[in-house]
Protein backbone atom coordinates (compact mmCIF):
# COMPACT_ATOMS: atom_id res chain seq x y z
CA UNK A 1 0.00 0.00 0.00
CA UNK A 2 1.17 3.57 -0.56
CA UNK A 3 2.88 5.18 2.42
CA UNK A 4 0.43 7.35 4.33
CA UNK A 5 0.91 11.07 4.97
CA UNK A 6 1.30 10.64 8.72
CA UNK A 7 3.88 7.86 8.32
CA UNK A 8 5.81 9.88 5.73
CA UNK A 9 6.01 12.86 8.06
CA UNK A 10 7.22 10.67 10.92
CA UNK A 11 9.84 9.09 8.68
CA UNK A 12 11.08 12.27 7.04
CA UNK A 13 10.84 14.75 9.88
CA UNK A 14 10.80 13.06 13.26
CA UNK A 15 13.49 10.57 12.39
CA UNK A 16 15.76 13.30 11.05
CA UNK A 17 15.25 15.45 14.12
CA UNK A 18 15.76 12.77 16.74
CA UNK A 19 17.87 10.06 15.12
CA UNK A 20 15.20 7.57 16.06
CA UNK A 21 13.56 4.90 13.96
CA UNK A 22 10.19 5.63 12.41
CA UNK A 23 6.95 4.88 14.21
CA UNK A 24 6.29 1.76 12.19
CA UNK A 25 9.70 0.21 12.85
CA UNK A 26 9.96 -2.92 14.95
CA UNK A 27 13.07 -1.49 16.67
CA UNK A 28 12.81 0.05 20.12
CA UNK A 29 13.46 3.75 20.48
CA UNK A 30 14.40 4.20 24.13
CA UNK A 31 15.21 1.93 27.05
CA UNK A 32 13.27 4.09 29.49
CA UNK A 33 10.12 3.74 27.39
CA UNK A 34 10.67 0.00 26.99
CA UNK A 35 10.85 -0.44 30.76
CA UNK A 36 7.60 1.44 31.31
CA UNK A 37 4.64 -0.90 31.54
CA UNK A 38 1.65 0.49 29.71
CA UNK A 39 -1.75 0.37 31.41
CA UNK A 40 -2.83 -1.51 28.29
CA UNK A 41 -0.04 -4.10 28.20
CA UNK A 42 -2.68 -6.74 28.97
CA UNK A 43 -5.42 -5.06 26.95
CA UNK A 44 -7.87 -7.21 25.06
CA UNK A 45 -7.95 -6.87 21.31
CA UNK A 46 -10.61 -4.50 20.04
CA UNK A 47 -10.56 -6.21 16.63
CA UNK A 48 -12.42 -9.41 17.53
CA UNK A 49 -15.82 -8.20 16.37
CA UNK A 50 -14.64 -6.59 13.12
CA UNK A 51 -16.75 -7.61 10.13
CA UNK A 52 -14.95 -7.02 6.80
CA UNK A 53 -16.76 -5.85 3.70
CA UNK A 54 -18.68 -8.78 2.21
CA UNK A 55 -18.54 -10.08 -1.35
CA UNK A 56 -22.22 -9.22 -1.67
CA UNK A 57 -21.51 -5.58 -0.86
CA UNK A 58 -18.65 -5.45 -3.36
CA UNK A 59 -20.97 -6.89 -6.00
CA UNK A 60 -23.48 -4.13 -5.20
CA UNK A 61 -20.69 -1.56 -5.63
CA UNK A 62 -19.92 -2.96 -9.06
CA UNK A 63 -23.59 -2.86 -10.00
CA UNK A 64 -23.72 0.80 -8.99
CA UNK A 65 -20.56 1.51 -10.98
CA UNK A 66 -22.08 -0.17 -14.04
CA UNK A 67 -25.23 1.88 -13.67
CA UNK A 68 -23.17 5.06 -13.48
CA UNK A 69 -21.08 3.98 -16.48
CA UNK A 70 -24.23 3.61 -18.55
CA UNK A 71 -25.59 6.96 -17.36
CA UNK A 72 -22.30 8.68 -18.23
CA UNK A 73 -22.07 6.97 -21.63
CA UNK A 74 -18.82 5.24 -20.64
CA UNK A 75 -18.22 1.72 -21.97
CA UNK A 76 -15.83 0.55 -19.25
CA UNK A 77 -13.72 1.66 -16.29
CA UNK A 78 -10.02 0.76 -15.94
CA UNK A 79 -8.74 0.29 -12.38
CA UNK A 80 -5.02 0.30 -11.67
CA UNK A 81 -3.57 -1.18 -8.47
CA UNK A 82 -4.71 0.91 -5.54
CA UNK A 83 -7.62 1.80 -3.31
CA UNK A 84 -10.39 1.78 -5.91
CA UNK A 85 -9.30 -1.66 -7.12
CA UNK A 86 -9.62 -2.96 -3.58
CA UNK A 87 -12.89 -1.08 -3.03
CA UNK A 88 -14.62 -2.79 -5.95
CA UNK A 89 -12.88 -6.18 -6.15
CA UNK A 90 -11.39 -6.81 -2.71
CA UNK A 91 -7.98 -7.30 -4.33
CA UNK A 92 -4.99 -5.54 -2.78
CA UNK A 93 -2.11 -5.55 -5.26
CA UNK A 94 1.27 -3.85 -5.09
CA UNK A 95 1.54 -1.25 -7.90
CA UNK A 96 4.74 -2.49 -9.49
CA UNK A 97 6.04 -1.65 -12.95
CA UNK A 98 4.25 -4.76 -14.25
CA UNK A 99 0.77 -3.78 -15.39
CA UNK A 100 -2.17 -5.33 -13.55
CA UNK A 101 -5.61 -3.83 -14.11
CA UNK A 102 -9.25 -4.66 -13.57
CA UNK A 103 -11.82 -3.69 -16.20
CA UNK A 104 -15.40 -3.00 -15.15
CA UNK A 105 -17.54 -2.95 -18.30
CA UNK A 106 -20.87 -1.15 -18.36
CA UNK A 107 -22.38 -4.55 -19.09
CA UNK A 108 -21.07 -8.00 -18.33
CA UNK A 109 -18.46 -9.57 -16.11
CA UNK A 110 -15.26 -8.06 -14.72
CA UNK A 111 -12.06 -8.81 -16.58
CA UNK A 112 -8.49 -8.73 -15.27
CA UNK A 113 -5.09 -8.41 -16.95
CA UNK A 114 -2.10 -9.56 -14.88
CA UNK A 115 1.53 -10.69 -15.25
CA UNK A 116 1.74 -14.31 -16.39
CA UNK A 117 4.11 -15.48 -13.66
CA UNK A 118 1.69 -14.04 -11.06
CA UNK A 119 -1.42 -15.64 -12.54
CA UNK A 120 -1.79 -18.49 -10.06
CA UNK A 121 -1.39 -16.18 -7.07
CA UNK A 122 -3.66 -13.59 -8.65
CA UNK A 123 -6.44 -16.12 -9.24
CA UNK A 124 -6.35 -16.95 -5.53
CA UNK A 125 -7.38 -13.35 -4.84
CA UNK A 126 -10.20 -13.10 -7.37
CA UNK A 127 -13.60 -13.25 -5.68
CA UNK A 128 -15.68 -11.48 -8.35
CA UNK A 129 -15.46 -12.39 -12.04
CA UNK A 130 -13.38 -15.12 -13.62
CA UNK A 131 -11.85 -13.76 -16.83
CA UNK A 132 -8.08 -13.34 -16.34
CA UNK A 133 -5.77 -12.41 -19.20
CA UNK A 134 -2.14 -13.21 -18.38
CA UNK A 135 0.74 -11.57 -20.26
CA UNK A 136 4.25 -12.95 -20.41
CA UNK A 137 7.40 -10.91 -19.80
CA UNK A 138 8.12 -10.48 -23.52
CA UNK A 139 4.51 -9.55 -24.37
CA UNK A 140 2.53 -6.31 -24.22
CA UNK A 141 -0.11 -6.13 -21.49
CA UNK A 142 -1.80 -3.38 -23.47
CA UNK A 143 -2.53 -5.69 -26.39
CA UNK A 144 -4.27 -7.99 -23.92
CA UNK A 145 -6.27 -5.08 -22.50
CA UNK A 146 -7.35 -4.30 -26.07
CA UNK A 147 -8.34 -7.96 -26.47
CA UNK A 148 -10.30 -7.84 -23.22
CA UNK A 149 -12.23 -4.83 -24.52
CA UNK A 150 -13.10 -6.61 -27.78
CA UNK A 151 -14.14 -9.76 -25.91
CA UNK A 152 -16.49 -7.56 -23.88
CA UNK A 153 -17.93 -6.16 -27.11
CA UNK A 154 -16.26 -2.77 -26.74
CA UNK A 155 -14.96 -1.56 -30.11
CA UNK A 156 -15.77 2.15 -29.82
CA UNK A 157 -16.85 4.77 -27.29
CA UNK A 158 -15.52 6.19 -24.04
CA UNK A 159 -13.27 4.40 -21.55
CA UNK A 160 -13.02 5.77 -18.01
CA UNK A 161 -9.61 5.94 -16.35
CA UNK A 162 -9.62 5.85 -12.55
CA UNK A 163 -7.84 8.89 -11.12
CA UNK A 164 -4.90 7.02 -9.59
CA UNK A 165 -4.09 5.03 -12.72
CA UNK A 166 -0.48 5.62 -13.67
CA UNK A 167 0.32 7.41 -16.90
CA UNK A 168 2.38 4.60 -18.45
CA UNK A 169 -0.64 2.31 -18.24
CA UNK A 170 -3.01 4.88 -19.73
CA UNK A 171 -0.47 5.70 -22.44
CA UNK A 172 0.07 2.06 -23.33
CA UNK A 173 -3.66 1.34 -23.58
CA UNK A 174 -4.51 4.36 -25.72
CA UNK A 175 -1.75 3.52 -28.20
CA UNK A 176 -3.17 0.03 -28.65
CA UNK A 177 -6.78 1.27 -28.93
CA UNK A 178 -6.86 4.41 -31.13
CA UNK A 179 -10.52 3.70 -31.86
CA UNK A 180 -11.46 4.41 -28.21
CA UNK A 181 -11.82 7.73 -26.40
CA UNK A 182 -10.46 8.08 -22.88
CA UNK A 183 -12.16 10.12 -20.16
CA UNK A 184 -11.96 10.59 -16.40
CA UNK A 185 -13.47 7.82 -14.31
CA UNK A 186 -14.29 10.27 -11.50
CA UNK A 187 -18.03 10.40 -12.31
CA UNK A 188 -18.12 6.71 -11.44
CA UNK A 189 -15.59 6.19 -8.65
CA UNK A 190 -16.34 9.32 -6.62
CA UNK A 191 -20.12 8.81 -6.25
CA UNK A 192 -19.48 5.19 -5.28
CA UNK A 193 -16.77 5.79 -2.68
CA UNK A 194 -18.06 9.12 -1.34
CA UNK A 195 -21.20 7.66 0.26
CA UNK A 196 -20.44 5.09 2.94
CA UNK A 197 -22.63 2.11 3.79
CA UNK A 198 -23.50 1.03 7.32
CA UNK A 199 -20.77 -1.62 7.19
CA UNK A 200 -18.21 1.00 6.14
CA UNK A 201 -19.34 3.31 8.94
CA UNK A 202 -18.90 0.46 11.43
CA UNK A 203 -15.28 -0.04 10.31
CA UNK A 204 -14.56 3.69 10.49
CA UNK A 205 -16.08 3.73 13.98
CA UNK A 206 -13.92 0.82 15.12
CA UNK A 207 -10.77 2.49 13.80
CA UNK A 208 -11.71 5.66 15.67
CA UNK A 209 -12.37 3.78 18.93
CA UNK A 210 -8.99 2.06 18.76
CA UNK A 211 -7.10 5.28 18.06
CA UNK A 212 -8.77 7.10 20.96
CA UNK A 213 -7.67 4.28 23.27
CA UNK A 214 -4.11 4.49 21.88
CA UNK A 215 -3.94 8.27 22.41
CA UNK A 216 -5.12 7.85 26.00
CA UNK A 217 -2.33 5.35 26.58
CA UNK A 218 0.29 7.65 25.08
CA UNK A 219 -0.82 10.64 27.16
CA UNK A 220 -0.64 8.53 30.32
CA UNK A 221 3.02 7.73 29.57
CA UNK A 222 4.33 11.20 28.73
CA UNK A 223 7.57 12.02 30.56
CA UNK A 224 9.75 15.07 30.69
CA UNK A 225 12.72 14.79 28.32
CA UNK A 226 10.96 12.60 25.77
CA UNK A 227 11.38 13.26 22.07
CA UNK A 228 8.45 12.97 19.62
CA UNK A 229 9.59 9.65 18.18
CA UNK A 230 9.33 8.01 21.60
CA UNK A 231 5.72 9.08 21.97
CA UNK A 232 4.96 8.02 18.40
CA UNK A 233 6.35 4.59 19.25
CA UNK A 234 4.05 4.38 22.27
CA UNK A 235 1.10 5.22 20.02
CA UNK A 236 2.09 2.48 17.56
CA UNK A 237 2.61 -0.06 20.36
CA UNK A 238 -0.73 0.81 21.95
CA UNK A 239 -2.52 0.26 18.66
CA UNK A 240 -0.77 -3.10 18.33
CA UNK A 241 -1.74 -4.14 21.85
CA UNK A 242 -5.33 -3.38 20.95
CA UNK A 243 -5.06 -5.76 18.01
CA UNK A 244 -4.17 -3.29 15.27
CA UNK A 245 -0.68 -3.09 13.77
CA UNK A 246 -1.33 -0.15 11.42
CA UNK A 247 -1.50 2.63 14.00
CA UNK A 248 0.82 5.62 13.91
CA UNK A 249 1.06 9.16 15.22
CA UNK A 250 2.55 12.54 14.42
CA UNK A 251 3.65 14.08 17.73
CA UNK A 252 4.75 17.71 18.20
CA UNK A 253 5.88 19.66 21.28
CA UNK A 254 5.88 23.36 22.11
CA UNK A 255 6.73 25.71 19.25
CA UNK A 256 6.84 22.77 16.82
CA UNK A 257 3.08 22.32 17.25
CA UNK A 258 2.62 25.47 15.13
CA UNK A 259 3.77 23.40 12.12
CA UNK A 260 0.65 21.44 11.07
CA UNK A 261 2.73 18.62 9.58
CA UNK A 262 5.78 18.89 11.79
CA UNK A 263 9.32 20.18 11.59
CA UNK A 264 12.82 18.74 11.39
CA UNK A 265 13.94 20.78 14.41
CA UNK A 266 14.85 18.76 17.55
CA UNK A 267 12.24 18.70 20.31
CA UNK A 268 12.36 17.59 23.94
CA UNK A 269 9.30 17.56 26.13
CA UNK A 270 9.26 19.87 29.14
CA UNK A 271 6.59 20.85 31.63
CA UNK A 272 4.15 23.40 30.32
CA UNK A 273 4.64 22.38 26.69
CA UNK A 274 1.77 22.04 24.29
CA UNK A 275 1.63 18.41 23.08
CA UNK A 276 -0.15 17.82 19.77
CA UNK A 277 -0.85 14.21 18.77
CA UNK A 278 -2.30 13.48 15.31
CA UNK A 279 -2.96 9.74 15.18
CA UNK A 280 -4.75 7.09 13.20
CA UNK A 281 -5.00 3.46 12.17
CA UNK A 282 -6.75 1.30 9.62
CA UNK A 283 -9.38 -1.38 10.24
CA UNK A 284 -10.23 -3.72 7.36
CA UNK A 285 -9.15 -0.99 4.96
CA UNK A 286 -10.85 1.98 6.69
CA UNK A 287 -9.06 4.82 8.47
CA UNK A 288 -9.24 6.90 11.61
CA UNK A 289 -7.74 10.39 11.93
CA UNK A 290 -7.86 12.05 15.35
CA UNK A 291 -5.87 14.88 16.90
CA UNK A 292 -5.73 15.87 20.54
CA UNK A 293 -3.82 18.82 22.02
CA UNK A 294 -3.00 19.09 25.73
CA UNK A 295 -0.56 20.86 28.06
CA UNK A 296 1.99 18.57 29.68
CA UNK A 297 2.73 18.54 33.40
CA UNK A 298 1.40 21.98 34.34
CA UNK A 299 -1.65 24.17 34.34
CA UNK A 300 -2.12 25.89 30.96
CA UNK A 301 -1.14 29.52 30.71
CA UNK A 302 -3.86 32.08 30.03
CA UNK A 303 -2.64 32.27 26.42
CA UNK A 304 -2.70 28.49 25.93
CA UNK A 305 -6.15 28.23 27.47
CA UNK A 306 -7.57 31.08 25.41
CA UNK A 307 -6.31 29.65 22.11
CA UNK A 308 -7.40 26.13 23.04
CA UNK A 309 -10.90 27.40 23.83
CA UNK A 310 -10.97 29.35 20.56
CA UNK A 311 -10.03 26.20 18.66
CA UNK A 312 -12.74 24.29 20.52
CA UNK A 313 -15.30 26.91 19.53
CA UNK A 314 -14.15 26.84 15.90
CA UNK A 315 -14.45 23.07 15.69
CA UNK A 316 -17.92 23.16 17.28
CA UNK A 317 -19.04 25.83 14.81
CA UNK A 318 -17.82 23.74 11.89
CA UNK A 319 -19.73 20.74 13.20
CA UNK A 320 -22.89 22.81 13.68
CA UNK A 321 -22.68 23.95 10.06
CA UNK A 322 -22.59 20.36 8.77
CA UNK A 323 -26.22 19.92 7.73
CA UNK A 324 -27.85 17.84 5.03
CA UNK A 325 -28.08 19.95 1.89
CA UNK A 326 -25.45 22.47 3.00
CA UNK A 327 -22.31 22.86 0.93
CA UNK A 328 -18.98 21.48 2.17
CA UNK A 329 -17.53 24.99 2.02
CA UNK A 330 -19.99 26.15 4.69
CA UNK A 331 -18.26 23.96 7.28
CA UNK A 332 -14.96 25.67 6.52
CA UNK A 333 -16.57 29.13 6.52
CA UNK A 334 -18.20 28.60 9.92
CA UNK A 335 -15.04 27.33 11.62
CA UNK A 336 -12.81 29.92 9.97
CA UNK A 337 -15.12 32.81 10.95
CA UNK A 338 -14.63 32.05 14.65
CA UNK A 339 -10.86 32.27 14.19
CA UNK A 340 -10.81 35.38 12.00
CA UNK A 341 -13.34 37.16 14.23
CA UNK A 342 -10.80 36.71 17.03
CA UNK A 343 -8.24 38.66 14.99
CA UNK A 344 -6.36 35.84 13.25
CA UNK A 345 -5.83 35.40 9.53
CA UNK A 346 -7.63 36.43 7.43
CA UNK A 347 -7.88 33.58 4.98
CA UNK A 348 -4.89 31.25 5.27
CA UNK A 349 -2.52 33.85 6.70
CA UNK A 350 -0.57 33.17 9.87
CA UNK A 351 -1.13 33.36 12.72
CA UNK A 352 -4.41 31.63 12.01
CA UNK A 353 -5.84 28.64 10.17
CA UNK A 354 -3.43 27.84 7.29
CA UNK A 355 -5.30 24.95 5.67
CA UNK A 356 -8.79 23.67 4.86
CA UNK A 357 -11.02 22.83 7.82
CA UNK A 358 -11.40 19.17 6.89
CA UNK A 359 -11.03 16.35 4.38
CA UNK A 360 -13.04 13.34 3.37
CA UNK A 361 -12.04 10.01 4.91
CA UNK A 362 -12.65 6.36 4.16
CA UNK A 363 -10.37 3.74 2.64
CA UNK A 364 -7.91 6.57 2.05
CA UNK A 365 -7.04 8.85 4.94
CA UNK A 366 -7.78 11.82 2.67
CA UNK A 367 -10.65 11.44 0.20
CA UNK A 368 -13.11 13.61 -1.71
CA UNK A 369 -15.48 15.87 0.20
CA UNK A 370 -13.03 18.48 1.48
CA UNK A 371 -14.34 21.15 3.82
CA UNK A 372 -12.81 24.06 1.93
CA UNK A 373 -13.84 27.33 0.33
CA UNK A 374 -15.13 26.76 -3.18
CA UNK A 375 -16.38 23.20 -2.65
CA UNK A 376 -20.07 23.46 -3.53
CA UNK A 377 -20.69 19.73 -3.05
CA UNK A 378 -23.79 19.30 -0.91
CA UNK A 379 -23.58 17.19 2.22
CA UNK A 380 -25.45 13.90 1.90
CA UNK A 381 -26.11 10.97 4.27
CA UNK A 382 -23.11 8.66 4.27
CA UNK A 383 -20.45 11.31 3.68
CA UNK A 384 -17.53 11.17 6.14
CA UNK A 385 -15.01 13.92 6.85
CA UNK A 386 -12.72 15.50 9.43
CA UNK A 387 -13.27 18.81 11.19
CA UNK A 388 -9.85 20.15 12.26
CA UNK A 389 -9.46 23.96 12.15
CA UNK A 390 -5.86 24.25 13.38
CA UNK A 391 -4.76 27.53 14.94
CA UNK A 392 -1.05 28.00 14.20
CA UNK A 393 0.91 30.75 15.93
CA UNK A 394 4.54 30.62 14.71
CA UNK A 395 7.06 31.08 17.47
CA UNK A 396 4.53 30.10 20.14
CA UNK A 397 2.48 26.95 19.53
CA UNK A 398 -0.38 25.44 17.58
CA UNK A 399 -3.66 23.92 18.68
CA UNK A 400 -5.53 21.33 16.64
CA UNK A 401 -8.60 19.39 17.64
CA UNK A 402 -9.53 16.85 15.01
CA UNK A 403 -12.44 14.48 14.96
CA UNK A 404 -14.21 12.84 12.05
CA UNK A 405 -17.93 13.05 11.45
CA UNK A 406 -20.46 11.29 9.25
CA UNK A 407 -23.72 12.55 7.85
CA UNK A 408 -27.07 10.94 8.72
CA UNK A 409 -30.58 11.90 7.65
CA UNK A 410 -30.80 13.84 10.93
CA UNK A 411 -27.47 15.63 10.48
CA UNK A 412 -23.84 15.17 11.47
CA UNK A 413 -22.61 12.65 14.05
CA UNK A 414 -19.12 12.30 15.52
CA UNK A 415 -17.14 9.09 15.26
CA UNK A 416 -15.15 10.24 18.32
CA UNK A 417 -16.55 12.47 21.05
CA UNK A 418 -15.12 15.96 20.74
CA UNK A 419 -12.92 17.23 23.58
CA UNK A 420 -14.80 18.91 26.43
CA UNK A 421 -11.97 21.05 27.73
CA UNK A 422 -8.20 21.33 27.78
CA UNK A 423 -8.35 19.11 30.89
CA UNK A 424 -10.83 16.66 29.35
CA UNK A 425 -9.51 15.81 25.88
CA UNK A 426 -11.72 12.78 25.35
CA UNK A 427 -15.23 14.13 25.84
Buried (B, 14 or more C-beta within 10 A) or exposed (E): BEEBBBBBBBBBBBBEBBEBBBBBBEEEBBEEBEEEEBEBEEBEEBBEEBEEBEEEBBBEBBEBBBBBBEEBEBBBBBBBBBBBBBBBBBBEBEBEEBBBBBBBBBEBEBBBBBBBEBBEEBEEBBEBBEBBBBBEEEEBBBBBBBBBBEBBEBEEBBBBBBBBBBEEBBEBBBEBBEEBEBBBBBBBBBBBBBBBEEBBBBBBBBBBBBBBBBBBBBBEBBBEEBBBBBBBBBBBBBBBBBBBBBBBBBBBBBBBBBBBBBBEEEBEBBEEBBBBBBBBBBBBBBBBBBBBBBBBBEEBEEEBBEBBBBBBBBBBBBBEBBBBEBBBBBBBBBBBBBBBEBEBBEEEEBBBBBBBBBBBBBBBBBBBBBBBBEBEBEBBEBBBBBBBBBBBBEEBBBBBBBBBBBBEEEBBEBBBEBBEEBEEBBE
